[in-house]
Amino acid sequence: MPVPRRFDRRPPERDDTRVNEKIRVREVRLIGDDGNQVGVIPIDRALAYAQERDLDLVEVAADAKPPVCRVLDYSKYKYEQEQKAKAAKRHQKQVNVREIKLRPKIADNDYETKKNHVVRFLNGDDRVKVTIMFRGREQSHPERGVALLMRLADDVADLGVIEQRPIQDGRNMTMLLAPSPKKQGESGDKAEPGKTGTAAEASAQAKPDANGAAAS
C-alpha cells in the first residue's frame, strides 16, 4: 500500500518584487534592457519603454531616491535566479561534528577501536570532538589526558589536524580535530599536529588553576 505524501502546510514564499503596474511612484531611475542607464524619467515613460520592447519594468532598488528600475524579462530572470539558488544549495557542504569519548586509562584494544572511528569520521570530511572523561582523583593529572589526546592526534596526522587544542572543563578535557586541508583539496602544505604545540605546552594550557578553570 503506497504511503500517502504529507501535506506541506507551509505558506508559499511571497515574491515582494514590484513589477510593472505594481510600481507606484512618480519617477524612477531607469536602466535599459542593454544595461545602460537611461536616466530619471516619469513612471509612465518607463512603463512605455518596457512595453515597447515586450519586457517588464522591475524595481531593483526600492530604497533609492528615486527607486531604480530595470527593463528585463522577469519570468526568465526569476527562473535563472531559482536555478542558481538550487545549484548553490547542491554544492553547499554540510559540516558535521562527531564526538568520541575516551577514559584516561583506556585499554589498548579499546583505544584502537576509538581511533578507527576517528579515522572513519575524518575520511568522511567530518570534524571530530575527542573528549577525555576524568573521574575522582584522575582530575589531578590532566597531563595524562593531554598525552592521550596528542597520541591520538599523532596517530591520525595523515588525515586530520588539531583545530582546537586540548582544553579542560571540569571533569572533561576536549580536543577538536578537522580533516587536513590537503584532503579537502585546499592549496598549501598540510598542517601537522606538531606545529600546534608540544604535549608539554598543551598540558600547561589545559591544567586547571586553583579554581578549577582551565588556563587561557
JOBELPE-V220274 format. One record per pair of residues at least 24 apart in sequence whose C-alpha atoms are under 7 Angstrom apart, sorted by the first residue. I is the first residue (numbers start at 1). J is the second residue. Records with the same first field share a line. If there is no record, write none. Layout:
I = J, J
//
This chain:
17 = 59
18 = 58, 59
19 = 56, 57, 58, 59
20 = 47, 56, 57, 58
27 = 66
28 = 66, 67, 68, 69
29 = 66, 67, 68, 69
30 = 68, 69, 70
31 = 69, 70, 71
32 = 70, 71
33 = 71, 72
95 = 126
96 = 126, 127
97 = 126, 127, 128, 129
98 = 126, 127, 128, 129
99 = 128, 129, 130
100 = 129, 130, 131
101 = 130, 131, 132
102 = 131, 132, 133
103 = 132, 133, 134
104 = 132, 134, 144, 145
115 = 152
119 = 156
122 = 159, 160, 178, 179
125 = 179
126 = 178, 179
127 = 177, 178, 179
128 = 176, 177, 178
129 = 174, 175, 176, 177
130 = 174, 175, 176
131 = 172, 173, 174, 175
132 = 172, 173, 174
133 = 171, 172, 173
134 = 171, 172
135 = 171
139 = 171
142 = 203, 207
143 = 203
146 = 199, 202, 203
147 = 199
150 = 199
153 = 193
154 = 193
157 = 192, 193
161 = 191, 192, 193
162 = 193
165 = 202
166 = 202, 206
167 = 206, 214
168 = 206, 207, 214
169 = 213, 214
170 = 212
//
